[in-house]
């Protein structure tokens, strides 16, 4: 089953957890005090770059000759769409740039270039997902309602098709997210009339988005409308695949833990921080790949500080990683392809009924709880002498994996 007591699983006492929270509060305060013209210039330059790239790619698609020009234009358009969705739209909608008081670059006014409505996404993502990260029954992003990614989710025969569903979700990711966000909006609707209004609003956005990419731009291309139509289809497909890859690698590889609603009872801010650190995962990326991912290669840092500007996550990550060392906590990261391979293993494995699975529901790569440590005393040093250094989850995980911890008797 999922984690029921976060302190017990992390092998940290209340004092240690509160100390960790104070250190993370200090990181936030330091970054907020340092925000200024450099950060504002960064997002403005990013918007100019994205819009310039979008226009240039469309001109290449329209005026270029031959397959190479079409491929170049399609790749440029896919890149522009990815930057708009991830480094701009996602992060602006989180309120990361609200401190600038720029009416254009503000979470309440930005409407991104994808199928879903920003307003519906902000509730489903900023509230349901970030506030209740990986809490079963509270966070709708655990499998997005169509995937089984933890053994705490009951198996149904339809899940035998989960590998195929995964491929379809990846190819249509923006559309899947749009309907997913609508479901969340319906959940908080006061009456059927409000639900109907939300549905109409989304359908209007879907029609505008599809009309722009698949009717307007092809029509403006005249006799070359097919070239533009298929370029837009290709660019949207590539953007969907990339967004899917980034999001799944930040939430579903081994080490991204799940929690029962009991962890929310009297949860302190420091415990919320700890849940974000244990429930998310990073992937290794250079500056270009980080930019293309909206800096969501730093998913741990993003979940700790979702409203701090994304261009600060690299420097924040250095300090967060040092805290993980200090408090003996795992810092879950790895190469992108490795993180996705672990995610795929979970998706394919959990398509099967539990009777075909070998690990227990408390000690599986994708599902763990504090019960996995029963029978072990991982805080003891090898010679039985107490250690002067803090011993936390990382030491406990190594001890259980190596079966070297002393039995409790």
N, C-alpha and C positions, 0 to 999 in steps of 0.2 A: 504494500500500500504506500501511498505518498507520505511525506514527512508530516508528522503531527505536532512535534515540538522542535522548533527551529534551533533553540539553544542546545538541546540534547544532541541533535544531529551534527551541529557545527562543533560540538565539544568546547563550547565557550560558556562561561558563567555570565550572569547578568552584568556584573561589573565590567567584564571584558567587552561585552556587546555594547554597553554604553560608551566605553572608551573608544571603540571603533566608530561609533556614531559621531562622537565629538571630533574625531580626526576628519571624517568625511564632511562634517559641517564646516570645518576649517578650510577644506579644499574649496567648497562652494563659496565661502566668504572671500577667499583670496581671488578667485576668478571674477566674481561679481565686482570686486573693488577695482579690478584691472581692466574691465571692459571699456572700450572707447573707440576712437576714430579708426584704429587698425581693424577692429572687428567689423565696424560698419562698412568700411571700404571693401572688406573681403566679400561680404554678401552682395554688395552692389556690383562689384567686378564679376562675381559669379553669375549674376542675372544678365549682365551685358554679354558675357561670354556665351551663355546658353542661348540667348536670343540671336546672337550673331551666327552661332553655329547652326541653329535651326534654319535661319534664312539662307545661309550659304549652302546647306545640304539640299534644301528644296530647289534652289537655283541649279545646282549640279544635276539633280534628278530631272528637272525640266529641260535644261539646255544641253546637257551632256550627250555624247554620242557613244554608243557601244555599251557592252555589259560591264566593263570596268568602271565607267563613270556611274552607272546605275548602282553597282555594289558600293562604290565610295560614298555616293549620296545617301544610300540607305543606311550604311554604317554610321555616317555623320548624324543622320536624323535620329537613329536609335540612341546614339550617345547623348544628343541634345535632350531627348525625352527622358533618358535615365537621370541626367543631371537635374532636370526640372522636377521630376518626381521625388528624387531622393535627397539631394543636397539642398534643394530649394523648397519644394512643396511640403515634403515631410517635416523638415526642420522648422520652416516658417510656421506651419500649422501647430507645432508644439509650443509656439510662443517664444522661441529662442531669440527672436529679434524684436520682440515687443518693446523692449527697453529703449529702442531707438525712437519710438513714437512716430514712425513713418507710416502714414495711412496706407501706402501701397504694400509695404513689407510687414504685414501684421497678421497675426493668426485669425483675426475676425474678418479679414477682407480677402485673403488670398484664396483663389480658386485654381486648383491645379489642372494640368493637362492630362487627365485620365478619366476613366469612366465614372468613378464614384464622386459623390458630393463631399467637399471638404468639411462641411458642417456635420454631416452624419459620421464621417470618419473620425472627427475630433472626439466625439463622445465614445464611439466604440473603441478607439485606440487609446486616447489620452486618459480616459476614465476607466473603462472596463478592463483594458489590458494593463496599463501602467500602474494603476492603483492596486489591482488584484493579480499581479503577475503570477502566472502559473498556479493559481489557486483553483482547484477543481470545482466546477459549478459556478465560478465567479468570473474567471477569465475565459471569454469566448474564443480567444486566439489559440487555445490548446487544441490543435488539430483543425481549427477553423470550422468545426462542426461537421467535417466530412472525413477527417483522418483520425485514426487511433494511434496516438504517440505515447501512451502510457498504459500499463496494465490496469490502472484504476478505472479506465474506460471499459465498459462491458463490450464483449465481442458480439457481433451480429453477422449473420451469413453474408450480408452485402459487403462486409469488409474484405472478403476474398478478392474483390475487385479493387482494393485500395491501391495497388501498384499502378493500375490504369488510371484511377482517379487522380493520383499524384501527377501523372503526366499531363492530364487534361487541366488540372488546376494550374500547373506551371505555365502552360500555353495561354491560358485565359485569366491570368492572375488578377489583372485590373478589374475584370468583370466579376470574378469571384469575390474580391474584396468589397466591391460596390454592393452586392446583394448581402454579404455578411454584415456590412455596416447598417444596411436597411433593417435587417433582423434586430440588431441592437436598438435601433431607433424605435422600432415597433414595440419592443419590450417596455420602453418607458412612456409610450403614448398613453394619454389619459382616456381616449375613447376611440371608436372606430373612425370617426371623422378625421382625427389627427393622424391616424395610421394611413388613411387614404391620401391625405395631403402629403405625407412623407413619401409615399409611393409615387405620387404624381411628380413631386420634385425630382426624385431620382430618374424617373422615366424621361423627364425633360432634359436632364443633364446627359443621359445616355444618347438621346436623339441629337442633341447639339454636338456631342463628341463624335459620334459616328458620322453625322452630317459633315462636320469639318474635314475629317480624315478621308472619308469614303465617297463623298459627294462633291463638296465645295472645291477642294484642291484638285481632284481629278477633272472637274468641269473647267476649272481655270487653265488646265493644261491642254485644252483643245484636243487635237488629234492624238496627242500623246497621253491621253487620260489613263490608258492601261498601265503605262510605265509608272505614273504617279500613284495609281491605286495600289499596285503590288508593292511599290516602295513603302507606302504607308502601312500596308499589312505586315510587311517584313520588319519594319522598324518597331511597330507595336509588339510584334511577337518577340523580338530580341529584348525589348525593354521589359516585357512581362517575365521572360525567363530569368533575366538578371535580377529583377526585384525579388522574384520568388527565391532564387538561390541565396541572396543576401539575407532575407528574412528567415528562411528555414535554417540556415547555418548559424543564426544568432539565437535560435530558440529550441532546436530539437536534437542537437548532437549529444553524445554522452556527456554527463556533467551538468546539464541544464535540468535542475531538479524540479519536481512537482510537489505541491503542498495541499493539505486538507484545509477546509475552512476553519478548523480549530486554531490555526496559527494567527488568525485575525483577531482572536479574543484578546482584548487589552494589548494589542500590538503597539509597541513604542516606535518612534521614528527610527531609532537605531536598529530595531528588529526588522523594520521595513527595508532599511538599507541592506541588511544582511540577506534578506530574502531576494532582493534584486541581484546581489552578487552570486548567490547560489543558483538562481533560476535562469541565468542567461549565459551566453558563451560568445567569445570573440573569434575572429579568424585573423591570421597574420596578413598584413597588407602594407605595401609601400604607399607613398604619397598619392600617386595617380589612382591606384585601386581604391584607396581610402576615399578620395574625392568622388570617384564614380559610385561608391556605395553609400554616399551621403554620410560618410564617416561612421556607418553602422558596423564596420569591422570592429569598432569599439562598442559593441552592444552592451557590455557590462557598464561602461562609463555612461552610455546613453540612458540606461535604466536607472542609474544612480542619480543622474542630473539631466532629465529629459528636456528641461527648459534652458539649459546653458548652451551657448553657441557651439555648433558642431566643430568649428575650426579649432576649438580648445581641447577636444577630446584626446588628441595625441599627448599633450603635456599632462592632462589629468591622468591618463593611463599610467604614466610613469609613477605617479604618487599612489594610485590605487594598487598597482602591482607591489609596491614597497609595503603597503599596509597588509596585503595578503601574506607577504613574507613575515612581517612582524606578528601577525595574529595566526599564523600557521594555517591559512586558508588556501584552497586551490584557486588558481587563476586560470580558468578554463579557456584555452585558446589552442590554435594549431593551424596548419596550412588549410586554405579554403577547400581544396579537393578532399583532404582528409576529413574535415568537418562534415562535408556533404556526404562522403561515403558512410560515415557513422549515422547520419540522418537517414540515408537510404536503407541501411541495415534495419533500423527501427521500423521504418514504414513497411518494409517487406515482411519482417518478422511478425509484427503485430497484426498483419492481415490474417494470420492463422489463429485458430482457437487456442486457448491457454494450455490445453492438454498436450499440444505439440511443442510447447516451450519448456526449456530446461531450468533456467535460473528462477529463483523464487521472486515473488512480487515485492519483496523487501530488499533484494540484492541483485537486481538486474541492471545492465548498463543504462537503460532508459528510465528505470523506475526504482527508487531506493527510499529507505526510511531509516530512522534511528534504530530500528529493530535489527538491522544488519550487524550492529556492534554487540549484540547480546553474547555473553560468554567471553568477552575480551576486556582487557584492561590496558588500552593502548597508551595510557599516559605514563606507564612505567618505563624506565630506561632499561637497556639490555641487561645490565647487571643488577637490576632491581632497585637501584638508587634513584631517588627523585631527581628530575631534571630541573635546572634553574631556568631554562627557557620555557616560554609558553608553548604548550602542546595543544593543537587544535585538530580540525578536521583532516588536514593533509596528512598528519602523522597517523591518525586513526585509520584512514583509508589505506595507507601503505601497510600498516600492521595487519589489517584484515586480509588484504590481497596476498601478502606474503605468509600469512598464518604464523606470524612470529610473536604476536602479542601473548602475554601471559594469561592463562585461563583464570577466571575469577573464582573457580572452585565450584 
